[in-house]
Amino acid sequence: MLKKLIMFTGLLGGSVLFSGQALAAADFGPCTPEGGTHIFSATINKTVSDTSKNTTGATFVDFDSWNLGGTYAMSCECPDDTSLINDTLFKAVVPLAFVTNIESRSYYQINNNIAIASDVLISGGRGEYVNTPFENVGNLTNNRSQCSQNASSKDAIWTSGGKGHLSLYILHPFVGESIIPSTKIMDLFVTKKPSVYGSIPASSVYISGSITVPQGCELSSGSTLEIPFGEFKAT
């Protein structure tokens, strides 16, 4: 009797496993990068030319941009039924401390002096820059070219994360150079099913460099400055 019960339990477990595998092959799911997350690293070295805006809360929209090139491969979970197609969806996560929202842009703290907002190009049929963070933004290409069942899925060229813009927000006015150590500003996830994303980002974007604010008032070589001191008493 015990032997029959063990055999039945084993058969039941096998059928559950088989059903789970069949279910997985019957639906769309997340996309996984080949060889791990692709890293984009941008160098930012910019100067604030309008020193009158070196004030708390000042913003500089599209202050800088990155265009790094580089591609990677991914495969996505898809149903075996080749007649089923779906859009490819993206989610951008910003792993920084939130500061404020201004005109649809979300600013996140980089250091004591500055915060940044970013957008990233979603290519494919969309071809638009989208402000981060976001979720379930499609690239408007309803197809199966990325599906893991296709041997050619690894030949698909992915560039998402390689192009974007940065906007600057002044947290505390400063003069001189504000150093930006290598800082991750975005993780980009991809899926073929809304809100079902894997744990491995397709790409991550890092920035490093510096922002410089020159002195607001400087004398050029050879110029003179008259300062009224008032009258001096004779001694």
Contacts in CASP RR format, 6 or more apart in sequence:
PFRMAT RR
TARGET T0000
AUTHOR 0000-0000-0000
METHOD contacts of the structure
MODEL  1
MLKKLIMFTGLLGGSVLFSGQALAAADFGPCTPEGGTHIFSATINKTVSD
TSKNTTGATFVDFDSWNLGGTYAMSCECPDDTSLINDTLFKAVVPLAFVT
NIESRSYYQINNNIAIASDVLISGGRGEYVNTPFENVGNLTNNRSQCSQN
ASSKDAIWTSGGKGHLSLYILHPFVGESIIPSTKIMDLFVTKKPSVYGSI
PASSVYISGSITVPQGCELSSGSTLEIPFGEFKAT
24 77 0 8 1.000
25 79 0 8 1.000
25 80 0 8 1.000
26 79 0 8 1.000
26 80 0 8 1.000
26 81 0 8 1.000
27 77 0 8 1.000
27 79 0 8 1.000
27 193 0 8 1.000
28 76 0 8 1.000
28 77 0 8 1.000
28 78 0 8 1.000
28 79 0 8 1.000
28 84 0 8 1.000
28 86 0 8 1.000
28 191 0 8 1.000
28 192 0 8 1.000
28 193 0 8 1.000
28 196 0 8 1.000
29 76 0 8 1.000
29 77 0 8 1.000
29 78 0 8 1.000
29 191 0 8 1.000
29 192 0 8 1.000
29 193 0 8 1.000
29 196 0 8 1.000
30 76 0 8 1.000
30 77 0 8 1.000
30 189 0 8 1.000
30 190 0 8 1.000
30 191 0 8 1.000
30 192 0 8 1.000
30 193 0 8 1.000
30 196 0 8 1.000
30 197 0 8 1.000
30 198 0 8 1.000
31 74 0 8 1.000
31 75 0 8 1.000
31 76 0 8 1.000
31 77 0 8 1.000
31 88 0 8 1.000
31 146 0 8 1.000
31 190 0 8 1.000
31 191 0 8 1.000
31 192 0 8 1.000
31 202 0 8 1.000
32 74 0 8 1.000
32 75 0 8 1.000
32 76 0 8 1.000
32 198 0 8 1.000
32 200 0 8 1.000
33 72 0 8 1.000
33 73 0 8 1.000
33 74 0 8 1.000
33 158 0 8 1.000
33 200 0 8 1.000
33 201 0 8 1.000
33 202 0 8 1.000
33 203 0 8 1.000
34 72 0 8 1.000
34 73 0 8 1.000
34 74 0 8 1.000
34 75 0 8 1.000
34 154 0 8 1.000
36 200 0 8 1.000
37 187 0 8 1.000
37 200 0 8 1.000
37 201 0 8 1.000
37 202 0 8 1.000
37 203 0 8 1.000
37 204 0 8 1.000
38 70 0 8 1.000
38 72 0 8 1.000
38 158 0 8 1.000
38 202 0 8 1.000
38 203 0 8 1.000
38 204 0 8 1.000
39 203 0 8 1.000
39 204 0 8 1.000
39 206 0 8 1.000
40 66 0 8 1.000
40 68 0 8 1.000
40 70 0 8 1.000
40 161 0 8 1.000
40 162 0 8 1.000
40 203 0 8 1.000
40 204 0 8 1.000
40 205 0 8 1.000
40 206 0 8 1.000
41 68 0 8 1.000
41 182 0 8 1.000
41 205 0 8 1.000
41 206 0 8 1.000
41 207 0 8 1.000
41 208 0 8 1.000
42 66 0 8 1.000
42 68 0 8 1.000
42 205 0 8 1.000
42 206 0 8 1.000
42 207 0 8 1.000
42 208 0 8 1.000
43 207 0 8 1.000
43 208 0 8 1.000
43 209 0 8 1.000
44 64 0 8 1.000
44 66 0 8 1.000
44 166 0 8 1.000
44 180 0 8 1.000
44 207 0 8 1.000
44 208 0 8 1.000
44 209 0 8 1.000
44 210 0 8 1.000
44 211 0 8 1.000
45 209 0 8 1.000
45 210 0 8 1.000
45 212 0 8 1.000
46 63 0 8 1.000
46 64 0 8 1.000
46 168 0 8 1.000
46 211 0 8 1.000
46 212 0 8 1.000
47 211 0 8 1.000
47 212 0 8 1.000
47 213 0 8 1.000
47 214 0 8 1.000
48 54 0 8 1.000
48 60 0 8 1.000
48 168 0 8 1.000
48 211 0 8 1.000
48 212 0 8 1.000
48 213 0 8 1.000
48 214 0 8 1.000
51 213 0 8 1.000
51 214 0 8 1.000
51 215 0 8 1.000
51 216 0 8 1.000
53 60 0 8 1.000
53 170 0 8 1.000
54 170 0 8 1.000
54 173 0 8 1.000
54 174 0 8 1.000
54 175 0 8 1.000
54 213 0 8 1.000
54 216 0 8 1.000
55 170 0 8 1.000
55 173 0 8 1.000
56 170 0 8 1.000
56 171 0 8 1.000
56 172 0 8 1.000
56 173 0 8 1.000
57 169 0 8 1.000
57 170 0 8 1.000
57 171 0 8 1.000
58 169 0 8 1.000
58 170 0 8 1.000
59 102 0 8 1.000
59 107 0 8 1.000
59 167 0 8 1.000
59 168 0 8 1.000
59 169 0 8 1.000
59 170 0 8 1.000
60 167 0 8 1.000
60 168 0 8 1.000
60 169 0 8 1.000
61 103 0 8 1.000
61 105 0 8 1.000
61 167 0 8 1.000
62 165 0 8 1.000
62 166 0 8 1.000
62 167 0 8 1.000
63 166 0 8 1.000
63 167 0 8 1.000
63 168 0 8 1.000
64 165 0 8 1.000
64 166 0 8 1.000
64 168 0 8 1.000
65 163 0 8 1.000
65 164 0 8 1.000
65 165 0 8 1.000
65 166 0 8 1.000
66 162 0 8 1.000
66 163 0 8 1.000
66 164 0 8 1.000
66 166 0 8 1.000
66 205 0 8 1.000
66 207 0 8 1.000
67 162 0 8 1.000
67 163 0 8 1.000
67 164 0 8 1.000
68 162 0 8 1.000
68 163 0 8 1.000
69 159 0 8 1.000
69 162 0 8 1.000
69 163 0 8 1.000
70 159 0 8 1.000
70 162 0 8 1.000
71 157 0 8 1.000
71 158 0 8 1.000
71 159 0 8 1.000
72 158 0 8 1.000
72 202 0 8 1.000
72 203 0 8 1.000
73 153 0 8 1.000
73 154 0 8 1.000
73 155 0 8 1.000
73 156 0 8 1.000
73 157 0 8 1.000
73 158 0 8 1.000
74 146 0 8 1.000
74 153 0 8 1.000
74 156 0 8 1.000
74 158 0 8 1.000
74 190 0 8 1.000
74 202 0 8 1.000
75 146 0 8 1.000
75 147 0 8 1.000
75 148 0 8 1.000
75 153 0 8 1.000
75 154 0 8 1.000
76 88 0 8 1.000
76 146 0 8 1.000
76 147 0 8 1.000
76 148 0 8 1.000
76 153 0 8 1.000
76 190 0 8 1.000
76 191 0 8 1.000
76 192 0 8 1.000
77 147 0 8 1.000
77 148 0 8 1.000
77 192 0 8 1.000
77 193 0 8 1.000
78 84 0 8 1.000
78 86 0 8 1.000
78 144 0 8 1.000
78 146 0 8 1.000
78 147 0 8 1.000
78 148 0 8 1.000
78 149 0 8 1.000
78 192 0 8 1.000
80 149 0 8 1.000
82 144 0 8 1.000
82 149 0 8 1.000
84 144 0 8 1.000
85 142 0 8 1.000
85 143 0 8 1.000
85 144 0 8 1.000
86 142 0 8 1.000
86 192 0 8 1.000
86 193 0 8 1.000
87 138 0 8 1.000
87 139 0 8 1.000
87 140 0 8 1.000
87 141 0 8 1.000
87 142 0 8 1.000
87 192 0 8 1.000
88 138 0 8 1.000
88 139 0 8 1.000
88 141 0 8 1.000
88 146 0 8 1.000
88 190 0 8 1.000
88 191 0 8 1.000
88 192 0 8 1.000
89 136 0 8 1.000
89 137 0 8 1.000
89 138 0 8 1.000
89 139 0 8 1.000
89 190 0 8 1.000
89 191 0 8 1.000
89 192 0 8 1.000
89 193 0 8 1.000
89 194 0 8 1.000
90 122 0 8 1.000
90 130 0 8 1.000
90 134 0 8 1.000
90 136 0 8 1.000
90 137 0 8 1.000
90 138 0 8 1.000
90 139 0 8 1.000
90 160 0 8 1.000
90 188 0 8 1.000
90 189 0 8 1.000
90 190 0 8 1.000
91 133 0 8 1.000
91 134 0 8 1.000
91 135 0 8 1.000
91 136 0 8 1.000
91 137 0 8 1.000
91 188 0 8 1.000
91 189 0 8 1.000
91 190 0 8 1.000
91 191 0 8 1.000
91 197 0 8 1.000
92 120 0 8 1.000
92 130 0 8 1.000
92 132 0 8 1.000
92 133 0 8 1.000
92 134 0 8 1.000
92 135 0 8 1.000
92 186 0 8 1.000
92 187 0 8 1.000
92 188 0 8 1.000
92 189 0 8 1.000
93 133 0 8 1.000
93 186 0 8 1.000
93 187 0 8 1.000
93 188 0 8 1.000
93 189 0 8 1.000
93 201 0 8 1.000
94 106 0 8 1.000
94 108 0 8 1.000
94 118 0 8 1.000
94 132 0 8 1.000
94 133 0 8 1.000
94 185 0 8 1.000
94 186 0 8 1.000
95 184 0 8 1.000
95 187 0 8 1.000
96 108 0 8 1.000
96 109 0 8 1.000
96 110 0 8 1.000
96 183 0 8 1.000
96 184 0 8 1.000
96 185 0 8 1.000
97 108 0 8 1.000
97 109 0 8 1.000
98 106 0 8 1.000
98 107 0 8 1.000
98 108 0 8 1.000
98 109 0 8 1.000
99 107 0 8 1.000
99 108 0 8 1.000
99 109 0 8 1.000
99 115 0 8 1.000
99 169 0 8 1.000
99 171 0 8 1.000
100 106 0 8 1.000
100 107 0 8 1.000
100 115 0 8 1.000
100 169 0 8 1.000
101 107 0 8 1.000
102 117 0 8 1.000
102 169 0 8 1.000
104 131 0 8 1.000
105 117 0 8 1.000
105 119 0 8 1.000
105 131 0 8 1.000
105 167 0 8 1.000
106 117 0 8 1.000
106 131 0 8 1.000
106 132 0 8 1.000
106 133 0 8 1.000
107 115 0 8 1.000
107 116 0 8 1.000
107 117 0 8 1.000
107 167 0 8 1.000
107 169 0 8 1.000
108 115 0 8 1.000
108 116 0 8 1.000
108 117 0 8 1.000
108 185 0 8 1.000
109 115 0 8 1.000
109 171 0 8 1.000
110 116 0 8 1.000
110 180 0 8 1.000
110 183 0 8 1.000
111 178 0 8 1.000
111 179 0 8 1.000
111 180 0 8 1.000
112 171 0 8 1.000
112 172 0 8 1.000
113 170 0 8 1.000
113 171 0 8 1.000
113 172 0 8 1.000
113 173 0 8 1.000
113 174 0 8 1.000
113 178 0 8 1.000
113 211 0 8 1.000
114 168 0 8 1.000
114 169 0 8 1.000
114 170 0 8 1.000
114 171 0 8 1.000
114 178 0 8 1.000
114 180 0 8 1.000
114 211 0 8 1.000
115 168 0 8 1.000
115 169 0 8 1.000
115 171 0 8 1.000
116 166 0 8 1.000
116 167 0 8 1.000
116 168 0 8 1.000
116 169 0 8 1.000
116 185 0 8 1.000
116 207 0 8 1.000
117 131 0 8 1.000
117 132 0 8 1.000
117 166 0 8 1.000
117 167 0 8 1.000
117 169 0 8 1.000
118 131 0 8 1.000
118 132 0 8 1.000
118 164 0 8 1.000
118 165 0 8 1.000
118 166 0 8 1.000
118 167 0 8 1.000
118 185 0 8 1.000
118 186 0 8 1.000
118 205 0 8 1.000
119 129 0 8 1.000
119 130 0 8 1.000
119 131 0 8 1.000
119 132 0 8 1.000
119 164 0 8 1.000
119 165 0 8 1.000
120 129 0 8 1.000
120 130 0 8 1.000
120 132 0 8 1.000
120 160 0 8 1.000
120 161 0 8 1.000
120 162 0 8 1.000
120 163 0 8 1.000
120 164 0 8 1.000
120 186 0 8 1.000
120 188 0 8 1.000
120 205 0 8 1.000
121 127 0 8 1.000
121 128 0 8 1.000
121 129 0 8 1.000
121 160 0 8 1.000
121 161 0 8 1.000
121 162 0 8 1.000
121 163 0 8 1.000
121 164 0 8 1.000
122 128 0 8 1.000
122 129 0 8 1.000
122 130 0 8 1.000
122 137 0 8 1.000
122 138 0 8 1.000
122 139 0 8 1.000
122 160 0 8 1.000
123 139 0 8 1.000
123 159 0 8 1.000
123 160 0 8 1.000
124 139 0 8 1.000
124 140 0 8 1.000
124 141 0 8 1.000
125 139 0 8 1.000
125 140 0 8 1.000
125 141 0 8 1.000
126 137 0 8 1.000
126 138 0 8 1.000
126 139 0 8 1.000
126 140 0 8 1.000
127 139 0 8 1.000
129 163 0 8 1.000
129 164 0 8 1.000
129 165 0 8 1.000
130 137 0 8 1.000
132 185 0 8 1.000
132 186 0 8 1.000
135 195 0 8 1.000
136 194 0 8 1.000
136 195 0 8 1.000
139 160 0 8 1.000
144 150 0 8 1.000
145 152 0 8 1.000
145 153 0 8 1.000
145 156 0 8 1.000
146 153 0 8 1.000
146 156 0 8 1.000
146 192 0 8 1.000
147 153 0 8 1.000
147 192 0 8 1.000
158 202 0 8 1.000
158 203 0 8 1.000
160 188 0 8 1.000
160 190 0 8 1.000
160 202 0 8 1.000
160 203 0 8 1.000
161 186 0 8 1.000
161 188 0 8 1.000
161 203 0 8 1.000
161 205 0 8 1.000
162 203 0 8 1.000
162 205 0 8 1.000
166 207 0 8 1.000
168 211 0 8 1.000
173 213 0 8 1.000
174 213 0 8 1.000
175 213 0 8 1.000
175 214 0 8 1.000
175 215 0 8 1.000
175 216 0 8 1.000
176 212 0 8 1.000
176 213 0 8 1.000
176 214 0 8 1.000
177 210 0 8 1.000
177 211 0 8 1.000
177 212 0 8 1.000
178 210 0 8 1.000
178 211 0 8 1.000
178 212 0 8 1.000
178 213 0 8 1.000
179 209 0 8 1.000
179 210 0 8 1.000
180 207 0 8 1.000
180 208 0 8 1.000
180 209 0 8 1.000
180 210 0 8 1.000
180 211 0 8 1.000
181 208 0 8 1.000
182 206 0 8 1.000
182 207 0 8 1.000
182 208 0 8 1.000
183 206 0 8 1.000
183 207 0 8 1.000
183 208 0 8 1.000
184 204 0 8 1.000
184 205 0 8 1.000
184 206 0 8 1.000
185 205 0 8 1.000
185 206 0 8 1.000
185 207 0 8 1.000
186 204 0 8 1.000
186 205 0 8 1.000
187 201 0 8 1.000
187 203 0 8 1.000
187 204 0 8 1.000
188 201 0 8 1.000
188 202 0 8 1.000
188 203 0 8 1.000
188 204 0 8 1.000
188 205 0 8 1.000
189 197 0 8 1.000
189 198 0 8 1.000
189 201 0 8 1.000
189 202 0 8 1.000
190 197 0 8 1.000
190 202 0 8 1.000
191 197 0 8 1.000
191 198 0 8 1.000
219 225 0 8 1.000
END
